[in-house]
Amino acid sequence: MANDASPSPGTDLAARAALLQAAAEGRLDGLPCPRCASSCVSVWFTHPADDQYRTWFLCAQCGFEMRAQNAGRPPHYSAERDRTARAPAPESA
């Protein structure tokens, strides 16, 4: 049973879909958070393998996060927004 502080499932789904649409349009900062309604969501990417990309939505206000798996490289992917943890290159002997 949902309480008054929880968004309805339909509202949450619509808000999450709006985040996906915003990222597809290239709006990557200042997006509305489905949880706290602040305009504090930013879009980030990870690239765990050559053919795998993930899009992350992170709220700086409340800690909300959502991940989307991509079928190929996202249209607004950039190295500056890539948060993939990369191992340091081995030193040459």
PLY file of the C-alpha trace (Angstrom):
ply
format ascii 1.0
element vertex 93
property float x
property float y
property float z
element edge 92
property int vertex1
property int vertex2
end_header
0.00 0.00 0.00
1.42 3.37 -1.04
1.57 6.17 1.48
1.06 9.86 0.73
4.82 10.47 0.41
5.29 7.80 -2.27
4.57 8.62 -5.90
2.09 6.36 -7.63
3.68 3.68 -9.83
2.36 5.36 -12.97
3.80 8.73 -11.96
7.18 7.18 -11.17
7.23 5.32 -14.48
6.37 8.51 -16.39
9.10 10.45 -14.56
11.66 7.74 -15.33
10.61 7.65 -18.99
11.02 11.44 -19.10
14.62 11.04 -17.90
15.32 8.59 -20.73
13.76 10.98 -23.25
15.79 13.93 -21.93
19.04 11.97 -22.28
18.10 10.95 -25.83
17.58 14.65 -26.64
20.95 15.63 -25.15
19.70 17.26 -21.95
22.17 15.84 -19.43
22.00 18.11 -16.37
19.36 19.71 -14.19
16.74 17.05 -14.82
13.82 16.54 -12.41
14.25 13.73 -9.91
11.44 11.15 -9.73
12.03 10.76 -5.98
12.57 14.29 -4.58
11.38 16.45 -7.54
14.54 18.61 -7.40
16.18 19.50 -10.69
19.39 17.78 -9.59
19.64 14.70 -11.84
22.63 14.41 -14.16
23.35 11.82 -16.82
26.59 9.79 -16.75
27.86 6.81 -18.69
29.84 3.65 -18.13
31.45 1.50 -20.78
32.21 -1.88 -19.16
33.16 -3.65 -22.42
33.79 -2.79 -26.07
30.18 -3.44 -27.02
28.47 -2.44 -23.75
27.32 0.99 -22.65
25.22 2.01 -19.65
23.47 5.30 -19.01
23.20 6.40 -15.38
20.86 8.99 -13.90
22.10 10.33 -10.55
20.43 12.87 -8.24
22.81 15.08 -6.28
20.06 15.96 -3.79
18.57 12.67 -2.57
20.81 9.92 -3.93
18.28 8.56 -6.48
19.96 6.52 -9.19
18.71 4.67 -12.23
20.60 2.71 -14.87
19.64 2.00 -18.46
21.36 -0.56 -20.66
22.06 0.67 -24.15
21.94 -1.16 -27.45
25.13 0.42 -28.73
26.80 3.72 -27.95
24.37 6.34 -26.56
23.93 9.33 -28.89
25.29 11.86 -26.37
28.04 9.69 -24.88
31.30 11.55 -24.21
34.55 10.65 -22.49
34.01 13.56 -20.07
30.83 11.89 -18.77
32.25 8.36 -18.70
32.58 7.10 -15.14
33.95 3.69 -16.07
36.59 2.66 -13.54
39.63 1.90 -15.63
42.66 0.04 -14.35
45.92 1.95 -14.75
48.01 0.95 -17.73
50.80 -1.49 -16.85
54.26 0.06 -16.77
56.72 -1.00 -19.42
59.77 -2.87 -18.15
0 1
1 2
2 3
3 4
4 5
5 6
6 7
7 8
8 9
9 10
10 11
11 12
12 13
13 14
14 15
15 16
16 17
17 18
18 19
19 20
20 21
21 22
22 23
23 24
24 25
25 26
26 27
27 28
28 29
29 30
30 31
31 32
32 33
33 34
34 35
35 36
36 37
37 38
38 39
39 40
40 41
41 42
42 43
43 44
44 45
45 46
46 47
47 48
48 49
49 50
50 51
51 52
52 53
53 54
54 55
55 56
56 57
57 58
58 59
59 60
60 61
61 62
62 63
63 64
64 65
65 66
66 67
67 68
68 69
69 70
70 71
71 72
72 73
73 74
74 75
75 76
76 77
77 78
78 79
79 80
80 81
81 82
82 83
83 84
84 85
85 86
86 87
87 88
88 89
89 90
90 91
91 92
